[in-house]
Amino acid sequence: MMNDTFMQVTNPRYRPHFHVTASAGWINDPNGFVYFKGYYHIFYQYHPYSAEWGPMHWGHARSLDLVHWESLPIALTPEKPIAKNGIFSGSAIVKDDKLYLMYTGHHFGESGHDDDFYEDQNIAISEDGIHFKKYENNPVISMPPSDNTANFRDPKVWQQGDMYYVILGGQTKAEKVGRVLLYASKDLLNWTYEGAIAQADTADQEGYMWECPDIFSLEGQDVLLMSPQGIQPNHEKYLNLHQTGYMIGKLDVDTAQFERNAFVEIDHGHDFYASQTMLAPDGRRLMFGWMAMWESIMPEQADGWAGALTFPRELTIKDNHIYMNPVAELDQLRINGSKKAVPFTPNATEQLVLSEADSHEVQLQLKTDEDYTLKFMAENDAVLTLHYDHQANKLTIARSDRPDQRVGYVKSAAVMTLQLLIDRSSVEFFINDGETVFTERYYSEIHPNVVLDKINFADVQATTYELEKN
Ligand code: FRU
């Protein structure tokens, strides 16, 4: 029997203060990130009836400034019987002053097996950005091309000239590898299949299914961002169950081809997946990700909720590399007068950077001529550790609740900058102005102290801010 009452949070110990999350229940991917009638909107995969994944709804929040979010009623509810249907991921676009959502309908078959399903693509429309009406002639794309399996989801729609295009994540029937399908439309309601614009070389190297594809141009280069499932770990790469990353290339919508470079992971932490971008009115390319990973341990489930979105990020590109930084509006969360320079004693080996990390930002500047270790200490337990190996330019994240570490590299430079956004049970590390990013959850009943181990503190600089809890 399905429980039909909404979940309640029973314990706030891990609840974020300024990250988007649901009032209770389960969330995963960000969906429908868009700007409409003065507000940024973000939707998310949502199961309000338990803290586990279940029949997907679209939860909804909006913001005037990207940092203060107002929770809105559920935007999309699955068809009945809801146990057999789900509103899977998708995107949003504004047309004729109306907000269009394009989403995947996920339909389980009679057998009850997880792999007995089909997927189609649908539209819902809103005039006020709060109430949505499903289009009466749904689905607008009823089935995948004949050489594709039933994995056919996560539409990302955009306008180019007087045409609309959508890409979808797919899987070839023959080789069972991930790929991206392109459709075109004049009105968002009638779609024609244009072809598969890109495809994985092999399932092991590039994934058996490409989820949540997104395509956009960044300073003249086209970028395909997506979340391939099942790339096999390779030395220090692809260590999460599934990956999120990008391929830089050139999209030609007329020939339905994306000429591309190799796949590169975009975030090196344990907890990042299924990202989605939007073009802000001021031209910035902004992104949200799901701040978790399938099958991760999520201790907050015991408290009636699971999952949050990352802090919104701005993407930029330099030398074929994508940089991610928190949006500049972060400044509005910094509490006036809370800025503190951390004093360091030159000859100490261990120094407290921030006590009782809860809702904080830490900015550090360190010379890279020796190793350092940054630890989140809950009494004697280092719940989270970032270690820098200066000879290899290598950063490693370890967590006390997981055996598996995560690794990222930085280009060699004399000085390294770190920006940490800490929010009760998460921390996002932006290193060297977004060159390398780690997104991490951590679980501690007490607010941990952030401690730096180093040999020479003479030239370390650190500043902390308290961030608004909203
Ligand atoms: C990615 C994903 C999507 C799907 C959604 C279902 O995390 O698997 O492909 O639409 O989650 O919740």
Boltz pocket constraint, residues with backbone or C-beta under 6 A from the ligand:
constraints:
  - pocket:
      binder: B
      contacts: [[A, 28], [A, 29], [A, 45], [A, 56], [A, 88], [A, 89], [A, 90], [A, 104], [A, 153], [A, 154], [A, 211], [A, 212], [A, 273], [A, 274]]
      max_distance: 6.0
